[in-house]
Amino acid sequence: MSQTKFNVRKVAVLGAGVMGAQIAAHLVNAKVPTILFDLPAKEGNKNGIVLKALEGLKKLKPSPLSNKDAVGYIEPANYEDHLHLLKDCDIVIEAIAERMDWKADLYHKVAPHLGEHTIFATNTSGLSINKLAESCPDAVRPRFCGVHFFNPPRYMHLVEIIPCVTSDAGILDNLERFLVTTLGKGVVRAKDTPNFVANRIGVFSMLATIANAEKFGIRFDIVDDLTGPRLGRPKSATFRTADVVGLDTFSHVVKTMDDTLPGDPWHGLFKSPEWLQKLIAAGALGAKAKVGIYKKDGKKMFVFDAASGDYVAGGQKGDDAVKDILKIADPAEKFKQLRASTHPQAQFLWACFRDVFHYISYHLADIANCARDVDFAIRWGFGWSAGPFETWQSAGWQQVAQWIDEDVKAGKALSTAELPGWALQADRAGVHFAAGSYNAAEQNLVGRSTLDVYQRQLAPARVLGEAAAPLGETVFENDGVRAFTTGDDILVVSFKSKAHAIGPDVIDGLNKSLDIAEDRFKGLVIWQTEEPFSVGADLQSMLPAFMTGDWAAIDTTVRRFQDTSMRLRYSQVPTVAATQGYVFGGGCEFAMHCDKTVAALESYVGLVEVGVGLLPGGGGCKEFALRAAQEAKGDVLAALKDYFMAIATAKVATSGQEAQEIGFFRKGDPVVFNAYELLYVAKQQALAMAESGYRPPLKVKGFPVAGRSGAASIKGSLVNMLEGHFISQHDFFIASQIADVMTGGDVEAGTLVNEQWILDLERKAFMTLLQNAKTQDRIANMLTTGKPLRN
């Protein structure tokens, strides 16, 4: 018998603090009606605490809200007047302060009001779930568990589900389905141990880094230079991360470890250093207090120096010799050189890796169900590009294990605890294999979850060692694209270029793929194996023609780009763009010309060509002019103005939903919250169109434009911006060219034109700008520095 479907109609969040309010925000991003509770305010509106939190959500950067209307779907409530509303909630998430006694009081208060099937979950970051369950009545305990979101909840992929001994297996599966598909999360099932998986290891890693920095005398800013992107970790690295999290919050998590892990062989490390306690006492709590380990004075950055107890000028970098070691591509060679080097910074880095490897191998059996869960937890919760077990395995398991063992025996490690026997097995090649990942408690390999929701992930996140062959069967491949099928009559095209930039090889490959799709397939999907979708036209590939002044060759390339956009629009099979990450310039133009866009929530979309002194030349200006004409209720210029500003100011949508509001994507196109489900949904959309008897749209015979009078009106407002010094003379020139193209050129208002008319204007203006010295300076600056030039 098939199981009953679990529908989530409404969710309540208890606690409108930083985490509670942002969890509520992400729920309404996903169109889940949400009630946000807090204590009744002592004066004024009784929902005052929640209302203040909702106002706060609108100001946060990066925004927890994916569209401007979302916050209106959070219903404010207080524990005095509204507990009866809980009976209609399918999930209730408690997110109040980390105090066992406060949580117990709240559970006694809310339990009688919960619906008989309501899942009740706590967002604790480290308290015992079994202990908290004791404060729930017997009837609620099977539906109680931990659900630990990471901050900020919209952007951090990880959610830990922590069962208690009484948790019902079906309830946990339903919660996981909801978290994965509706909220787009990566779920790790954790054991009920202090701080669970990610915080236990991530915070240990920070403590080990702090201890080793002191041991080897490495300044905090140098530590951050060495332990950020150079190790495949976030820019905030170690000490900046502590500032962002809040030094008080970080200290609280450390105290939880100190209080609850007395038997841990590293227990002596679970103390906030004296200098950290002094900063907290002085109110220097990090980013939220605008001063912490780092502080800014005007444009100068200062960093705390633990040795002197004072701030010193910041910005020092790691030694070049050490950075050269970090650039070595072969992990085995890199680790060999780090360990052999006598440079204190290299010794520091080796020590940090060694101590984390030592810790995770020692504790694998008691804190996680398998090594994969550890690596995913750290990748998704702390933003590392590779998990710690993956890093160890890639560097040669046996050799690294031997080095750790030697250091432990020589008293160099942070603990004298012996490496577990399994880690030193003579035949061990690692912990991740095609058959599964190592479970140290049961000494076997654990495969991936078989929960139905994961069948939607055609290209799931993988750990090193289980990496599969490229997805599907290759149908066609050139230097620019790979086109493949998984046997369902849809041809999927992925770009092979750097950042999926669109150059001649990509254009040739996409056209060839369209030929094949029209001949043999039901539809075509453009999907990249990893983000970004595309950063736009490959300016680098135009460079040779650019340097020799071969304008005719560039004109031909731009024409071919436009023709490819138009082929996507009028192809004999449905075309779908599956976007995530940056969808810029030409990438945005391709998506705009597909029949449908399936956007990952975190799609950042814009026609950003003015940043390099150009205008959209692949059909973007034409497409907005056409959409304005189709939407105009008799006044084309009024409909055009917002579209013009989106291009002229290089406006970027910060979510798939906002891309629909601005008009880059169509309203009603699917927005997918879990990027790993993107390909599945895009293919389903293409198949649905094909099965409904797809025919390409009829070519637009003629549409009205705003004409020269419309262009004059737009330029009038540009003159005001120029005179007010909001834009430069060259900005004015570019924007005027955009206005001329989008209004249809030198014609009367209301003149009917076809798409090719605007495309020709667009290409001509593109070439005019390309031959302008100031635009050439902007392009050169972007290619050399990666930053836009305002000239």
DOROBA-209381 format. One record per residue (C-alpha): x, y, z. Coordinates in steps of 0.02 Angstrom, whole numbers, padded with zeros to 5 digits, always signed. Example, Ala and Ser with C-alpha at 12.3 -4.5 7.8 and 13.67 -1.06 7.14 Angstrom:
+00615-00225+00390+00684-00053+00357
//
This chain:
+00000+00000+00000+00067+00172-00043+00102+00287+00104-00005+00439+00143+00066+00598+00067+00134+00722+00192+00066+00895+00153+00137+01046+00243-00001+01176+00242+00065+01289+00379+00217+01300+00493+00243+01390+00658+00411+01454+00720+00428+01486+00906+00551+01627+00942+00579+01783+00836+00765+01800+00870+00899+01800+00734+00874+01617+00686+00686+01603+00713+00646+01756+00607+00761+01699+00466+00692+01521+00467+00518+01598+00452+00582+01706+00308+00647+01554+00214+00483+01461+00241+00383+01602+00160+00514+01615+00021+00457+01438-00017+00273+01490-00011+00242+01402+00155+00121+01506+00262+00210+01536+00427+00162+01598+00600+00304+01677+00699+00281+01677+00888+00367+01768+01029+00328+01833+01203+00192+01966+01216+00268+02140+01217+00256+02229+01386+00184+02387+01306+00100+02435+01143+00050+02301+01017+00065+02130+01100+00148+02064+00941+00277+02204+00951+00428+02088+00971+00384+01991+00814+00339+02149+00715+00510+02222+00757+00593+02060+00699+00497+02069+00534+00557+02248+00505+00733+02187+00541+00719+02053+00405+00693+02189+00274+00858+02272+00319+00974+02121+00327+01108+02096+00193+01119+01972+00111+00930+01971+00115+00845+01824+00201+00694+01863+00089+00697+01807-00093+00560+01926-00150+00492+02089-00083+00318+02022-00043+00371+01867+00055+00378+01950+00227+00191+01989+00214+00154+01802+00228+00230+01786+00401+00089+01801+00528+00145+01882+00693+00085+01797+00852+00119+01790+01040+00110+01649+01167-00029+01731+01266-00161+01755+01131-00123+01637+00989-00072+01462+01049-00237+01394+00977-00165+01428+00802-00038+01287+00828-00167+01150+00800-00173+01191+00613+00017+01185+00592+00095+01029+00516+00268+01074+00582+00314+01179+00734+00496+01232+00750+00558+01297+00918+00701+01420+00900+00718+01510+01067+00878+01541+01166+00991+01393+01209+00927+01368+01387+00864+01196+01436+00748+01268+01571+00670+01399+01455+00640+01269+01320+00560+01149+01446+00441+01287+01506+00390+01327+01327+00360+01143+01286+00241+01126+01435+00149+01281+01373+00131+01234+01188+00113+01042+01194-00075+01042+01235-00107+01150+01080-00014+01045+00950-00114+00952+00818-00115+00762+00838+00000+00739+00687+00107+00897+00708+00295+00870+00695+00376+00963+00840+00560+01004+00814+00692+01105+00906+00822+01211+00815+00948+01190+00955+01129+01200+00898+01195+01080+01029+01080+01036+01175+01033+00853+01201+00877+00807+01101+00838+00660+01216+00847+00774+01368+00732+00902+01284+00611+00762+01236+00586+00727+01422+00493+00894+01433+00367+00836+01302+00212+00734+01347+00218+00549+01298+00099+00578+01151+00215+00709+01073+00381+00617+01094+00366+00508+00936+00344+00671+00837+00488+00763+00921+00665+00783+00852+00803+00909+00823+00808+01009+00660+00965+01117+00660+00972+01254+00527+01134+01346+00493+01149+01534+00489+01095+01617+00374+00957+01488+00343+00916+01545+00166+01095+01524+00105+01171+01383+00208+01130+01216+00128+01148+01109+00285+01008+01056+00402+01045+00922+00532+00901+00809+00585+00935+00736+00757+00815+00597+00812+00785+00557+00995+00759+00377+01050+00569+00397+01037+00565+00482+00864+00454+00392+00739+00549+00341+00580+00408+00394+00464+00400+00567+00543+00588+00590+00514+00571+00537+00331+00428+00660+00303+00526+00800+00382+00677+00759+00273+00569+00759+00114+00503+00932+00159+00675+01002+00202+00755+00934+00042+00627+00981-00090+00524+01124-00019+00664+01215+00073+00806+01155-00038+00917+01087+00100+01055+00958+00114+01005+00847+00260+01126+00753+00373+01054+00637+00507+01157+00668+00663+01176+00572+00825+01122+00654+00987+01296+00708+01044+01346+00885+01098+01345+01010+00953+01300+00865+00834+01412+00845+00680+01452+01010+00592+01474+01123+00744+01568+00989+00841+01699+00972+00704+01692+01148+00632+01713+01231+00802+01850+01106+00848+01939+01155+00687+01931+01339+00737+01993+01300+00914+02137+01197+00844+02181+01340+00724+02180+01466+00869+02289+01350+00977+02413+01317+00835+02421+01502+00788+02476+01538+00966+02597+01392+00968+02684+01446+00807+02667+01633+00836+02560+01671+00683+02464+01836+00678+02275+01825+00657+02270+01916+00488+02404+01797+00420+02303+01649+00485+02151+01715+00390+02253+01741+00232+02313+01560+00240+02155+01471+00300+02026+01547+00180+02010+01522-00010+02189+01455-00019+02123+01300+00072+01957+01300-00023+01866+01382+00123+01762+01541+00137+01844+01713+00125+01803+01741+00309+01929+01602+00349+01950+01580+00538+01953+01740+00641+01839+01837+00524+01715+01693+00536+01716+01711+00726+01679+01897+00704+01535+01859+00583+01460+01724+00697+01482+01839+00848+01619+01812+00976+01488+01786+01112+01398+01653+01008+01563+01566+00967+01611+01570+01151+01440+01497+01197+01465+01348+01080+01639+01321+01153+01565+01325+01329+01436+01193+01278+01582+01081+01227+01672+01120+01391+01518+01080+01495+01456+00926+01403+01615+00839+01344+01719+00814+01503+01785+00647+01440+01842+00711+01270+02033+00687+01255+02041+00866+01185+01940+00938+01330+02081+01054+01383+02059+01145+01217+01874+01184+01246+01903+01352+01328+01883+01526+01258+02060+01600+01264+02086+01741+01390+02104+01872+01252+01934+01819+01180+01850+01834+01350+01922+02010+01369+01856+02063+01198+01682+01997+01244+01687+02085+01412+01730+02248+01322+01579+02228+01207+01689+02192+01054+01574+02052+00994+01621+02053+00810+01526+02111+00655+01364+02152+00748+01459+02270+00866+01567+02337+00721+01721+02286+00822+01787+02115+00870+01949+02028+00820+01951+02154+00677+01904+02336+00685+01892+02467+00549+01946+02647+00575+01901+02749+00422+01974+02650+00278+02108+02566+00385+02085+02391+00452+02158+02341+00620+02175+02166+00693+02186+02113+00875+02359+02056+00929+02342+01931+01071+02525+01950+01123+02514+02137+01157+02328+02140+01199+02302+02284+01077+02252+02317+00896+02386+02329+00762+02377+02380+00579+02302+02232+00482+02320+02165+00308+02478+02057+00325+02484+01906+00209+02558+01732+00218+02737+01705+00159+02756+01677-00029+02854+01515-00004+02709+01442+00098+02579+01505-00025+02678+01420-00164+02662+01254-00070+02472+01281-00059+02466+01304-00248+02535+01127-00279+02396+01033-00371+02442+00858-00309+02374+00842-00130+02503+00708-00082+02648+00821-00134+02569+00973-00051+02552+00885+00118+02727+00811+00104+02801+00985+00079+02695+01067+00217+02754+00935+00341+02937+00941+00286+02951+01132+00284+03036+01220+00430+02937+01380+00398+02824+01414+00550+02675+01455+00437+02692+01287+00346+02713+01195+00512+02558+01286+00576+02455+01231+00424+02510+01050+00437+02470+01052+00624+02294+01119+00590+02258+00982+00463+02337+00847+00572+02236+00894+00726+02071+00896+00632+02109+00728+00548+02157+00657+00719+01994+00721+00796+01874+00661+00661+01949+00487+00651+01948+00469+00841+01765+00526+00854+01688+00458+00693+01609+00308+00781+01520+00412+00912+01466+00571+00821+01414+00521+00644+01331+00378+00551+01470+00376+00421+01616+00478+00352+01507+00549+00211+01397+00636+00340+01550+00719+00416+01611+00784+00248+01440+00846+00191+01408+00928+00360+01570+01027+00348+01550+01068+00163+01369+01125+00181+01377+01199+00356+01548+01283+00351+01571+01312+00165+01728+01207+00137+01749+01149-00044+01809+00978+00017+01768+00890+00180+01909+00842+00301+01898+00655+00263+01901+00692+00076+02056+00800+00100+02145+00663+00197+02096+00529+00071+02153+00634-00078+02324+00662+00003+02355+00473+00022+02270+00394+00172+02412+00279+00228+02550+00409+00222+02449+00543+00313+02390+00418+00446+02572+00370+00477+02624+00553+00496+02481+00587+00618+02529+00433+00718+02712+00488+00725+02663+00664+00783+02545+00597+00917+02680+00481+00985+02808+00622+00982+02690+00734+01084+02672+00862+00943+02483+00844+00922+02352+00933+01029+02305+00768+01111+02397+00607+01153+02242+00501+01111+02292+00357+00998+02227+00352+00819+02089+00220+00810+02143+00051+00742+02033+00062+00586+02123+00221+00529+02292+00131+00536+02239-00028+00446+02376-00077+00324+02256-00100+00178+02151+00057+00208+02140+00170+00055+02017+00292+00132+01838+00304+00195+01739+00343+00035+01714+00211-00099+01595+00175-00242+01501+00054-00127+01478+00181+00013+01564+00274+00155+01641+00202+00313+01536+00182+00470+01662+00166+00612+01536+00109+00743+01481-00042+00641+01640-00058+00536+01549-00068+00370+01510+00041+00219+01349+00141+00214+01267+00180+00045+01170+00338+00001+00996+00368+00071+00863+00274-00027+00725+00399+00022+00617+00433-00132+00654+00620-00130+00834+00586-00183+00778+00508-00346+00745+00686-00404+00930+00725-00387+01000+00665-00554+01171+00739-00515+01180+00736-00323+01321+00805-00217+01458+00674-00211+01608+00643-00101+01779+00601-00169+01791+00415-00203+01611+00392-00256+01625+00512-00404+01529+00436-00547+01566+00445-00734+01491+00596-00824+01301+00593-00818+01209+00509-00961+01268+00454-01133+01361+00583-01239+01267+00619-01401+01380+00758-01465+01533+00850-01398+01648+00987-01460+01770+01104-01370+01625+01212-01310+01485+01096-01256+01438+00918-01210+01263+00862-01260+01199+00704-01176+01042+00604-01141+00989+00496-00994+00870+00400-01105+00711+00502-01085+00707+00589-01256+00775+00753-01189+00944+00818-01250+01040+00908-01111+01176+01032-01160+01314+01084-01038+01447+01214-01078+01630+01166-01051+01706+01341-01053+01775+01430-00898+01629+01503-00797+01524+01441-00945+01566+01596-01047+01491+01597-01221+01619+01598-01362+01619+01530-01541+01639+01347-01484+01488+01360-01368+01383+01443-01504+01433+01311-01632+01400+01172-01507+01230+01240-01456+01175+01256-01638+01232+01079-01677+01139+01018-01522+00980+01106-01582+00999+01018-01751+01013+00850-01661+00869+00887-01541+00753+00937-01684+00800+00779-01776+00796+00649-01636+00733+00717-01469+00576+00787-01388+00659+00939-01309+00822+01026-01263+00880+01082-01090+01030+01196-01057+01100+01144-00887+01274+01162-00815+01357+01027-00710+01398+01162-00581+01361+01346-00559+01369+01476-00634+01244+01456-00775+01348+01578-00878+01444+01740-00849+01399+01796-01026+01497+01823-01186+01678+01766-01188+01765+01933-01218+01933+01846-01212+01890+01749-01370+01855+01914-01460+02025+01983-01412+02126+01932-01567+01998+02013-01685+01987+02160-01566+02176+02189-01566+02189+02181-01756+02034+02289-01782+01944+02150-01876+01773+02225-01843+01690+02123-01981+01738+01961-01890+01665+02026-01726+01506+02085-01815+01487+01908-01885+01510+01833-01709+01378+01950-01634+01257+01910-01777+01284+01724-01744+01250+01752-01558+01085+01838-01600+01038+01700-01724+01069+01570-01588+00955+01662-01466+00821+01666-01602+00845+01480-01636+00812+01444-01451+00650+01545-01467+00587+01467-01629+00659+01291-01621+00547+01145-01672+00568+01070-01497+00536+01151-01327+00691+01233-01252+00719+01253-01064+00858+01346-00972+00899+01274-00800+00989+01416-00709+01088+01432-00548+01222+01552-00488+01267+01694-00606+01155+01713-00759+01238+01865-00836+01240+01951-01006+01231+01824-01147+01186+01686-01024+01034+01789-00971+00992+01821-01157+00995+01635-01196+00881+01600-01046+00762+01740-01099+00742+01660-01271+00704+01484-01209+00521+01430-01196+00542+01411-01008+00668+01447-00872+00680+01333-00723+00780+01438-00600+00866+01380-00442+00815+01500-00303+00995+01561-00293+01002+01624-00473+01082+01796-00488+01020+01868-00652+01060+02024-00751+01102+02105-00918+01263+02181-00851+01349+02232-01014+01361+02417-00968+01493+02364-00841+01610+02337-00990+01544+02487-01086+01429+02385-01200+01244+02348-01218+01161+02177-01229+01199+02118-01406+01126+01942-01405+00943+01992-01411+00920+02063-01236+00872+02241-01291+00757+02168-01424+00674+02051-01300+00635+02189-01176+00570+02303-01315+00456+02162-01373+00395+02122-01196+00359+02307-01164+00254+02315-01323+00159+02158-01275+00124+02222-01098+00087+02404-01146-00091+02460-01121-00078+02590-01258+00080+02672-01186+00236+02580-01245+00356+02706-01165+00279+02683-00991+00297+02494-01008+00476+02512-01072+00550+02624-00937+00583+02492-00803+00657+02374-00933+00770+02514-00996+00829+02551-00818+00864+02366-00786+00987+02366-00932+01057+02543-00911+01097+02517-00726+01152+02334-00747+01020+02283-00618+01048+02109-00547+00907+02003-00476+00964+01917-00317+00848+01766-00332+00752+01670-00463+00593+01748-00394+00661+01926-00409+00716+01886-00588+00532+01859-00627+00481+02022-00540+00607+02123-00644+00558+02032-00803+00715+01933-00848+00614+01773-00825+00429+01744-00851+00308+01747-00706+00248+01572-00668+00408+01485-00726+00463+01360-00591+00586+01415-00457+00672+01264-00380+00737+01276-00202+00857+01128-00210+00984+01156-00349+01017+00968-00355+00837+00946-00419+00858+01075-00558+00894+00954-00700+00751+00839-00651+00623+00981-00649+00689+01059-00811+00674+00893-00903+00498+00865-00836+00449+01038-00900+00521+01003-01073+00434+00833-01080+00268+00909-01024+00277+01038-01165+00322+00904-01292+00181+00789-01233+00056+00933-01246+00088+00945-01434+00220+01082-01431+00230+01202-01576+00356+01346-01582+00281+01520-01557+00227+01607-01717+00350+01741-01771+00294+01913-01714+00242+02006-01873+00254+02181-01802+00252+02265-01632+00242+02451-01587+00396+02546-01524+00412+02710-01429+00511+02789-01572+00622+02943-01574+00505+03040-01458+00517+02899-01330+00707+02900-01344+00708+03090-01320+00603+03072-01162+00723+02942-01089+00874+03047-01136+00795+03197-01048+00802+03105-00882+00980+03047-00922+01034+03229-00944+00974+03265-00767+01076+03117-00702+01229+03179-00798+01213+03356-00731+01190+03290-00555+01353+03191-00578+01263+03025-00549+01330+02959-00714+01486+02995-00819+01486+03063-00997+01523+02888-01061+01382+02813-00956+01269+02942-01038+01330+02891-01211+01301+02704-01177+01128+02734-01101+01080+02843-01251+01129+02702-01369+01022+02580-01266+00875+02704-01273+00891+02720-01463+00890+02532-01486+00747+02493-01365+00634+02630-01437+00658+02565-01615+00777+02695-01685+00736+02846-01792+00550+02810-01819+00384+02884-01763+00308+02826-01598+00191+02679-01628+00282+02619-01785+00269+02430-01805+00437+02342-01819+00489+02159-01816+00618+02073-01706+00755+02078-01839+00738+02268-01851+00783+02288-01666+00918+02152-01676+01003+02249-01818+00996+02410-01716+01063+02317-01565+01210+02244-01661+01253+02411-01742+01253+02500-01573+01357+02358-01497+01488+02382-01634+01486+02572-01612+01521+02553-01426+01653+02419-01455+01753+02539-01563+01746+02676-01430+01911+02701-01335+01824+02719-01166+01731+02555-01189+01894+02473-01239+01970+02536-01075+01824+02461-00978+01845+02292-01065+02034+02291-01037+02008+02332-00853+01879+02194-00831+01992+02065-00917+02145+02112-00814+02070+02151-00642+01898+02068-00649+01822+02232-00588+01716+02361-00681+01794+02530-00723+01692+02689-00705+01762+02811-00834
//
